Amino acid sequence: MFKTVFKVTQDEDFLRCGGVSSQVAKAFAKGTGPGPDPSQLQWDFNHPASSAWNQAVISQLMYLLADMRQKWSVETRSDQYWVDKITQKFTRIKRRVDKAKPHVHDDLSVETSADVATRLANEKDQALMKARRDMRRRTVRNFDGPRSTR
C-alpha cells in the first residue's frame, strides 16, 4: 500500500526506483489511462524519450523548471535548450538502466541480482582502470614531449 520514496541524486539511484509499468504507459498513450503523477514522476525506461509518457514527464519537468528559472540570476536559456538537456539526461539514465537488466546466458539461464551487481562492479572497475591508464599515458606523453631549445 505504501510506496518507498527514494532520494535520487545519482544516475545509479534510478536502478532502485524503477520506472512506470508498460501497461500504465500504454494506457496513457492510448488515452485510456492517467498520465504521470507530478508528485511522483517516473520514466518509462522501456521506450525512448519520444514516447508519449516520457514526453509528458518532460513537460512536467519543464513546468517545474519554469518556476525555478524565475529565481535564477544566470544567463537565460531557451525552453528547447532545457528540453534537450532533460532528454540527454534521460538517455544517459536509460543506458544505465538497460545495462543493469539481467542478461540471458547461452544456456537460457538468467543472471541473478548478485550476478548483475558483480557484472556492473566489474564494468565500472574496468572503466576506471582504463581512465587511469589513459591519464597516465597522456601525462607521460606530455612530460616526455618535445622541448624547445634556447
MIKENU-18716 format. One line per 8 residues: number of its first residue (from 0); for each residue z negated, x, y of N, C-alpha, C. Coordinates in nm, 2 decimals. Layout:
<zators>
NUM	Z,X,Y,Z,X,Y,Z,X,Y; ...
</zators>
This chain:
<zators>
0	0.00,0.08,-0.12,0.00,0.00,0.00,0.00,0.09,0.12; -0.08,0.19,0.13,-0.09,0.28,0.24,0.01,0.40,0.22; 0.08,0.43,0.33,0.17,0.54,0.32,0.10,0.66,0.37; 0.13,0.78,0.31,0.07,0.90,0.36,0.16,0.95,0.48; 0.10,0.99,0.59,0.17,1.03,0.70,0.16,1.18,0.70; 0.28,1.25,0.71,0.28,1.40,0.71,0.31,1.44,0.85; 0.25,1.55,0.89,0.29,1.62,1.02,0.41,1.71,0.99; 0.52,1.69,1.06,0.64,1.76,1.03,0.65,1.86,1.15
8	0.64,1.99,1.11,0.65,2.10,1.21,0.76,2.20,1.17; 0.79,2.20,1.04,0.89,2.30,0.99,0.99,2.22,0.91; 1.11,2.28,0.89,1.21,2.21,0.81,1.16,2.18,0.67; 1.08,2.27,0.61,1.03,2.26,0.48,0.94,2.13,0.47; 0.88,2.09,0.58,0.79,1.97,0.57,0.87,1.85,0.53; 1.00,1.84,0.56,1.08,1.73,0.52,1.08,1.71,0.37; 1.06,1.82,0.30,1.07,1.81,0.15,0.95,1.72,0.10; 0.84,1.73,0.17,0.72,1.64,0.13,0.74,1.50,0.17
16	0.81,1.48,0.28,0.82,1.34,0.33,0.92,1.26,0.25; 1.03,1.32,0.21,1.14,1.24,0.15,1.22,1.17,0.26; 1.31,1.09,0.21,1.39,1.01,0.31,1.38,0.86,0.27; 1.47,0.79,0.34,1.47,0.65,0.31,1.55,0.63,0.18; 1.52,0.52,0.11,1.59,0.50,-0.02,1.73,0.46,0.01; 1.81,0.48,-0.09,1.96,0.45,-0.08,1.98,0.30,-0.07; 1.89,0.22,-0.13,1.91,0.07,-0.13,1.88,0.02,0.01; 1.78,0.07,0.08,1.75,0.03,0.21,1.86,0.07,0.31
24	1.91,0.19,0.30,2.02,0.24,0.38,2.14,0.16,0.36; 2.18,0.13,0.24,2.30,0.05,0.21,2.28,-0.09,0.26; 2.16,-0.15,0.25,2.14,-0.29,0.30,2.16,-0.29,0.45; 2.11,-0.19,0.52,2.13,-0.18,0.67,2.27,-0.16,0.70; 2.35,-0.08,0.63,2.49,-0.06,0.66,2.57,-0.19,0.64; 2.53,-0.27,0.54,2.60,-0.40,0.52,2.55,-0.51,0.61; 2.44,-0.48,0.69,2.39,-0.58,0.78,2.30,-0.68,0.72; 2.25,-0.65,0.60,2.16,-0.74,0.53,2.01,-0.69,0.52
32	1.99,-0.58,0.58,1.85,-0.52,0.58,1.81,-0.47,0.72; 1.68,-0.44,0.74,1.64,-0.39,0.87,1.68,-0.24,0.88; 1.68,-0.20,1.01,1.71,-0.06,1.04,1.59,0.03,1.04; 1.60,0.15,1.09,1.49,0.24,1.09,1.37,0.19,1.17; 1.25,0.21,1.12,1.13,0.18,1.19,1.10,0.29,1.30; 1.10,0.25,1.42,1.08,0.36,1.53,0.95,0.43,1.52; 0.85,0.37,1.46,0.72,0.44,1.45,0.71,0.53,1.32; 0.81,0.51,1.23,0.81,0.60,1.11,0.96,0.63,1.07
40	1.03,0.71,1.16,1.17,0.73,1.13,1.18,0.82,1.01; 1.28,0.78,0.93,1.32,0.85,0.81,1.47,0.87,0.80; 1.51,0.99,0.77,1.65,1.02,0.75,1.70,0.97,0.61; 1.83,0.95,0.61,1.89,0.92,0.48,1.96,1.05,0.43; 1.89,1.13,0.35,1.95,1.26,0.30,2.06,1.24,0.20; 2.08,1.12,0.15,2.19,1.10,0.05,2.33,1.09,0.12; 2.33,1.08,0.25,2.46,1.06,0.32,2.46,1.15,0.45; 2.58,1.17,0.50,2.59,1.26,0.62,2.53,1.20,0.74
48	2.53,1.28,0.85,2.48,1.23,0.98,2.56,1.12,1.03; 2.68,1.10,0.99,2.77,1.00,1.04,2.74,0.86,0.98; 2.65,0.85,0.88,2.62,0.72,0.82,2.56,0.63,0.92; 2.57,0.50,0.89,2.51,0.40,0.98,2.36,0.42,1.00; 2.29,0.45,0.89,2.14,0.47,0.90,2.11,0.59,0.99; 2.17,0.70,0.96,2.14,0.82,1.03,2.18,0.81,1.18; 2.29,0.74,1.21,2.33,0.72,1.35,2.22,0.63,1.42; 2.16,0.54,1.35,2.06,0.46,1.41,1.93,0.54,1.43
56	1.90,0.63,1.34,1.79,0.73,1.36,1.82,0.81,1.49; 1.94,0.86,1.50,1.97,0.95,1.61,1.96,0.87,1.74; 2.00,0.74,1.74,1.99,0.65,1.86,1.84,0.64,1.90; 1.76,0.62,1.79,1.61,0.60,1.82,1.56,0.73,1.88; 1.60,0.85,1.83,1.55,0.97,1.88,1.60,1.00,2.02; 1.72,0.96,2.05,1.78,0.97,2.19,1.70,0.88,2.28; 1.66,0.76,2.24,1.58,0.67,2.32,1.44,0.74,2.35; 1.38,0.80,2.25,1.25,0.87,2.27,1.27,0.99,2.36
64	1.38,1.06,2.34,1.41,1.18,2.42,1.43,1.14,2.57; 1.49,1.03,2.60,1.52,0.99,2.73,1.39,0.98,2.82; 1.29,0.93,2.76,1.16,0.92,2.83,1.10,1.06,2.85; 1.11,1.15,2.75,1.06,1.28,2.77,1.14,1.36,2.87; 1.27,1.35,2.87,1.35,1.43,2.96,1.32,1.40,3.11; 1.27,1.28,3.14,1.24,1.25,3.28,1.13,1.34,3.33; 1.04,1.39,3.24,0.93,1.47,3.28,0.96,1.62,3.29; 1.07,1.66,3.23,1.11,1.80,3.22,1.16,1.85,3.36
72	1.13,1.98,3.38,1.18,2.04,3.50,1.28,2.15,3.47; 1.36,2.13,3.36,1.46,2.23,3.32,1.60,2.17,3.35; 1.69,2.26,3.33,1.83,2.22,3.35,1.87,2.09,3.27; 1.93,2.00,3.33,1.96,1.87,3.26,2.08,1.90,3.17; 2.08,1.83,3.06,2.19,1.84,2.96,2.24,1.70,2.94; 2.36,1.69,2.90,2.43,1.56,2.87,2.37,1.50,2.74; 2.39,1.37,2.73,2.34,1.30,2.61,2.42,1.35,2.49; 2.54,1.38,2.51,2.62,1.44,2.39,2.57,1.57,2.35
80	2.52,1.65,2.44,2.46,1.78,2.40,2.34,1.75,2.31; 2.25,1.66,2.34,2.13,1.63,2.26,2.17,1.57,2.13; 2.27,1.48,2.13,2.32,1.42,2.00,2.37,1.53,1.91; 2.44,1.63,1.97,2.49,1.74,1.89,2.38,1.82,1.83; 2.28,1.85,1.91,2.16,1.93,1.87,2.08,1.86,1.76; 2.06,1.73,1.77,1.99,1.65,1.67,2.07,1.65,1.54; 2.21,1.63,1.55,2.29,1.63,1.44,2.29,1.76,1.36; 2.29,1.87,1.44,2.28,2.01,1.38,2.15,2.03,1.31
88	2.04,1.98,1.37,1.91,1.99,1.30,1.91,1.91,1.17; 1.96,1.79,1.18,1.97,1.70,1.06,2.05,1.78,0.95; 2.16,1.83,0.98,2.25,1.90,0.89,2.17,2.02,0.82; 2.10,2.10,0.90,2.02,2.21,0.85,1.91,2.16,0.76; 1.84,2.05,0.79,1.74,2.00,0.71,1.80,1.94,0.58; 1.91,1.87,0.59,1.98,1.81,0.47,2.02,1.92,0.37; 2.06,2.04,0.42,2.10,2.15,0.34,1.97,2.20,0.26; 1.86,2.20,0.33,1.73,2.24,0.27,1.69,2.14,0.16
96	1.70,2.02,0.20,1.66,1.91,0.10,1.75,1.92,-0.02; 1.88,1.93,0.00,1.97,1.94,-0.11,1.94,2.06,-0.20; 1.91,2.17,-0.14,1.87,2.29,-0.22,1.75,2.27,-0.31; 1.66,2.18,-0.26,1.53,2.16,-0.33,1.54,2.05,-0.44; 1.66,1.99,-0.45,1.67,1.89,-0.56,1.68,1.97,-0.69; 1.62,1.91,-0.79,1.62,1.98,-0.93,1.76,2.00,-0.98; 1.79,2.11,-1.03,1.92,2.14,-1.10,1.92,2.10,-1.24; 2.04,2.06,-1.29,2.06,2.03,-1.43,2.11,2.15,-1.50
104	2.05,2.19,-1.60,2.09,2.31,-1.67,2.21,2.28,-1.77; 2.27,2.38,-1.83,2.38,2.36,-1.92,2.34,2.28,-2.04; 2.22,2.28,-2.08,2.17,2.20,-2.20,2.13,2.06,-2.16; 2.16,2.03,-2.03,2.13,1.89,-1.97,1.98,1.87,-1.95; 1.90,1.97,-1.95,1.76,1.96,-1.92,1.75,1.97,-1.76; 1.65,1.91,-1.71,1.63,1.91,-1.56,1.52,2.00,-1.52; 1.53,2.07,-1.41,1.43,2.15,-1.36,1.30,2.07,-1.34; 1.19,2.13,-1.37,1.06,2.07,-1.33,1.03,2.10,-1.18
112	0.93,2.04,-1.13,0.89,2.07,-0.99,0.85,2.21,-0.98; 0.78,2.27,-1.08,0.74,2.41,-1.08,0.86,2.50,-1.08; 0.96,2.46,-1.16,1.08,2.55,-1.16,1.15,2.55,-1.03; 1.16,2.43,-0.96,1.22,2.42,-0.83,1.14,2.51,-0.73; 1.01,2.50,-0.73,0.93,2.58,-0.64,0.95,2.73,-0.66; 0.96,2.77,-0.79,0.98,2.91,-0.82,1.12,2.95,-0.77; 1.22,2.87,-0.80,1.36,2.90,-0.76,1.37,2.91,-0.60; 1.31,2.82,-0.53,1.31,2.82,-0.39,1.24,2.95,-0.33
120	1.12,2.98,-0.39,1.05,3.10,-0.35,1.13,3.23,-0.38; 1.20,3.23,-0.49,1.28,3.35,-0.52,1.40,3.36,-0.43; 1.46,3.25,-0.39,1.57,3.25,-0.30,1.52,3.30,-0.16; 1.41,3.25,-0.12,1.35,3.29,0.01,1.32,3.44,0.01; 1.26,3.49,-0.10,1.23,3.63,-0.11,1.36,3.72,-0.11; 1.46,3.67,-0.18,1.59,3.74,-0.18,1.65,3.75,-0.04; 1.64,3.64,0.03,1.70,3.63,0.17,1.62,3.73,0.26; 1.49,3.73,0.25,1.40,3.82,0.33,1.43,3.97,0.30
128	1.45,4.00,0.17,1.48,4.14,0.13,1.62,4.18,0.19; 1.71,4.09,0.18,1.85,4.12,0.24,1.84,4.14,0.39; 1.76,4.06,0.46,1.74,4.07,0.60,1.68,4.20,0.64; 1.58,4.24,0.56,1.51,4.37,0.58,1.61,4.49,0.56; 1.68,4.48,0.45,1.78,4.58,0.42,1.89,4.59,0.52; 1.94,4.48,0.57,2.04,4.48,0.68,1.98,4.54,0.81; 1.86,4.50,0.84,1.80,4.55,0.96,1.78,4.71,0.95; 1.74,4.75,0.84,1.72,4.90,0.82,1.86,4.97,0.83
136	1.96,4.91,0.77,2.09,4.97,0.79,2.14,4.98,0.93; 2.12,4.87,1.00,2.16,4.87,1.15,2.07,4.97,1.23; 1.94,4.98,1.20,1.86,5.08,1.27,1.90,5.22,1.24; 1.92,5.25,1.11,1.96,5.39,1.08,2.10,5.42,1.14; 2.19,5.32,1.13,2.33,5.35,1.18,2.32,5.37,1.33; 2.24,5.29,1.40,2.23,5.31,1.55,2.16,5.44,1.58; 2.06,5.48,1.50,1.99,5.61,1.52,2.07,5.73,1.50; 2.15,5.72,1.39,2.24,5.83,1.35,2.37,5.83,1.41
144	2.40,5.74,1.50,2.53,5.72,1.56,2.57,5.84,1.64; 2.69,5.84,1.69,2.74,5.95,1.77,2.66,5.97,1.90; 2.64,6.09,1.93,2.56,6.12,2.05,2.65,6.19,2.15; 2.63,6.16,2.28,2.71,6.22,2.38,2.67,6.36,2.40; 2.76,6.45,2.43,2.73,6.59,2.46,2.73,6.61,2.61; 2.64,6.69,2.66,2.64,6.71,2.80,2.67,6.86,2.83
</zators>
